[in-house]
Amino acid sequence: MNIRELRYFAAVFRERNLTAAAKRCFISQPSISAAITSLEGELGTTLFIRHKKGVAPTAAAEQFHAYARRIIDDTDAARNLFRKPSARHALTLGLMRTLDIPSIIALLKPLTGAPGVRLRLVGANDAADARLVSGSMIEADEHFVPLWTDHYVAALPPSHPLTFKDRLVTSDFAGVAMIDRCHCEQNEFFSRTAGPRETVAIAESEDWAMALVAAGVGVAIVPIGVARSNPEVVIREIDLELTRQVGLAYRASPPPSDLLQNFIATIERQPPGKRRGKPGRG
């Protein structure tokens, strides 16, 4: 095996899809399939099970991923050890607080791994070269590059009585202890909720909201990506079609730096399926 095959394996493990992994690695799907087949032959085990929507890692892949990731990281660290310092270009990004962590990690990886880039993250309303925000936060003089569309679900403590229902209607939340989030989709949802509303906590970030749900403090209405990132909560669909579109907002004047333009170009090369949908409220 070689480092290239390990990188391809890590991409497939992360994307759970051969086509998406090939695009991430800028190679053809047959090439990435051949690399996985080669690894499986050398290891003498099956790493992925193919299905209609992509692939699923086997127990062997789960075990092998830790070793592969360590080798990749050590290789990159060794290469950087002797790399001559280059001119560093700064890029400041504003982040909306209620973005799910896995999506942000995947988005920022190309920047954090790029030599000569000094990335600085600030709040969504702080001075920045560009902002990762929902469509409802775009200002009049900003361009917006859509990234993904979230729909909202209810995140419940595992022992909550509402977990016995497969789908929740707004009236189910009457008198239920709720964890509020500081965004307008909460108001839209609860404007249709019958009965009194009991707010027991206000969370300014998604990870804090999920921690409170997992602790049994209350129920939260959150984007599906946020709920899925925490295995300690139970997810239920709600009867209101509530979405938000997340993307990169930036001003055309002054013109974006070369670094920001390259980042925008990288975003726009992403699969269209991740960038469809109408702007939601967020």
N, C-alpha and C positions, 0 to 999 in steps of 0.2 A: 504494500500500500504506500501511497505518497501523500504529501500534504494537500495536494489539489483534490484528491479523492475524499480526504477528510473534510475539507471545506464544503464540497458538494454534499456529502452526507449530512453535515451540520445544517446546511440550507434546507434540505428536504425534511429533516427532523423538525426544523422550526416552522416551515411553511405548510407541512402536511399535504403538499401538492407538488408533483414533479414539474409542471409547467411554471408555477409561481417560483419554485426554487431555481429553475433554469434562467428565468428573467432576472432574478436577484443576482445570479452569478454571471449574467451576460453571456450565456452559452445556449446551445440548442438542447431541447429536451432529450433527444437520443443520446447526446453526450453525457448528460447527467444520469440517464438510465443505465448507460454502460458502466459508469463509475460505480454506481450502487451494486450492479450485478458483479463487478469485479471484486468489490469489498466483500459481498456475501460469499463469493467463491473462496476468497482467501481466508475468511473467518470461519467458513463452514457452517453458516447459520443464516436464517432469513431475517432481514432487518426491517422490512416494511411489508404490510399486507395491502395489496391494491384493492380499491373499491371505486364506486361510481364517482364519488366526489373528490377523490384524491388517494392518499395512502394513510395508513395507521402504523405507527411504530410498534414493533414487537417488544417483548420483555428484553430480548437480547439488544435491541436498539437502545432502549432506555439505559441499559447497563453500559453499552459501548459509548454512548454519547458523552458521558462524564470524562472518559479517557480521551476521546477525540477532541473535546473542547479544551482539555488541558494541554494537549500537544499543539493545537492551533494557537492558543494564547502564548505558550512558551516560545513557539517559533516567531510569532510577531514581536514578542519582547526581545528576543535575541537579535532580530533584524534591527529593531529600533535602537538597541544598545550602541551600535556602531554607525548609525546613520548620522551624517553631519547635520547640525542644526540648520534649518532653513528659515526664511522669513515667515513669520506667523501672521496670518490675517484674522482679524477679529470679526465675529458675527454674534450679535446680540438678538436673542429670540425671546419674545414675551409669551408666557404660557398661561392659558386659562387654568385655574386651579382644579376644575372638575373634569380633567381628561383622564382616561384610563391609562394606567402605567404601561401595560404591554404594548399598546399602540404607539405611545411616545418613545419607548425604548427602540422599537423597530424603525421609527422614523428618524431618530437622531443618530443611530449607529453609523450611517455613512459619514456623518460629520465628526463624530468622536474618534473614528478610526482613520480620518484623513490627516496626513502629515501637514504641518504648517497651518492648521486651523485652531484658533483659540475661541472656543464656544463659551458664551456667557448667557445664562438663563435668568430672566427677571419675570415680574408679574405682568399680567395681560395689559395693565394700564400704565406700565412704566415705559420710559423711552426705550425703543428697540428698533432694529433694522426691519423686523417682520414679527408677526404675531400668529401663534397657533390658537385659534379661537373658533367659536361657533358662528354660524352665518348671521345670527341676530346681533352680533357685536361688531359687524363691519361698519366702519365710518365712511362718510360720503366720498372722501378722497382716496379710498383704498381699493386696490384690486384684490380679488379673492380667488385662490386656487383650491377648489374642493378636494378633500382627501377621502373622507368616508362619511357615511350617514349612520347615526346611531338611532335605534328605537329603544323605548324605555320599558322597563319591567319592574315588578315589585321584588325587592330583596327582603327575605324573611329569616328570622332566627329559626333553626331547625325544629325547635319544639313549639313553634307558633301554631295556633289552631287553624289559621288560614292555609297552611301547607296541605290540608286535606282537599283543597279545591284545586282543580287543574288550571282554571282561569278565573281571575278576580274582576268583579265589577266595582264601580266607584262606591256603591253603597256598602260594600264589604268593609270599607275603611272608617265607617262611622264609629267614633269612640275608640279607635285603635291608636295606640301609642306610636307616634310617627317621628322619624328623624328628618328634619327639614334640611334642604340644601338651598344655597343662596342663588337660585336661578329661576327664571320665569316659567319653566315647564311645570314646576310645582304648583304655581298659581292656576295654570290652565287645568291641570288634572283635578285639583281639589275644588275648583269652582263648580264641578259637577258631582261632588261627593255629598251624599245626603247625611244629615246629622252633624253633631259637633265634631270638631277636629282637635285632637290632643297632641300638641307638639311637646316632645320631651327633651329634644336636643336639636341644636343647629350645627351642621358640619360644613366647614368651608372647603374641604377637600374630599375627594371620592374615597381615598384609602381610610380616612378618619370615619366617614359615614359607614363604610363596610365593617370597620372594627367595632363600631357601636352596634350594628345589626348582629354581627357574630356573637357579641357579648350578651345579646338578648335584650338590649335596651329598647328597641323598637323596630319598625318597618321603614324602609326607604324606597322611594321611586327613583331609579337610577338607569343610566345607559346600560344596555346588555353587556357591552365589553367590560364595564366596571364590575358588574355582578359576577361574570364568569371568571374574573381574575381572583376571586376569593372562594375557595372550596368549602368554607365554613358557613356559607349562607345558602338558602334555598331560593330558587328563582321561579316566579310565576308570571305568566303573561297577564296584561291588564286589558280591559275592554275599550280603551281609548287609543287611537292611532296617534301616538306622540313621538315625534322624531326631532333630531337636530343634525345639522350638517356641520362637520368640522373641517377646517381648511387653513391655509396659510394666507394671511392678509398682509399686504405691504403697499407702501405709497410709491407712485411712479415718479414723484419729484421730492427730493433729488433722485436721480436714476439709481437703481439697485447696484450694489457692488458686484464685481465679477463673481465673488464667492456666493452671494445671495442668488445671482442669476443661475449659477450652476446648480444650486440647491433646488431652485424652482424647476429647472429642467429635469432634475432627477425625479422630483415629485410627479411631474407631468408624464414621465415615462412609465409610471405605475399602471398596473392593469386597470382598464376602465371600470370594471366591476366594483373596485374599491372607491370610485369617485362619482358614482351615480347617485341620483336622488335630489329632491327639492330641498332648499334650505329649511331647516327646522327652527323651532324656538329653543333657546338654550340659555 
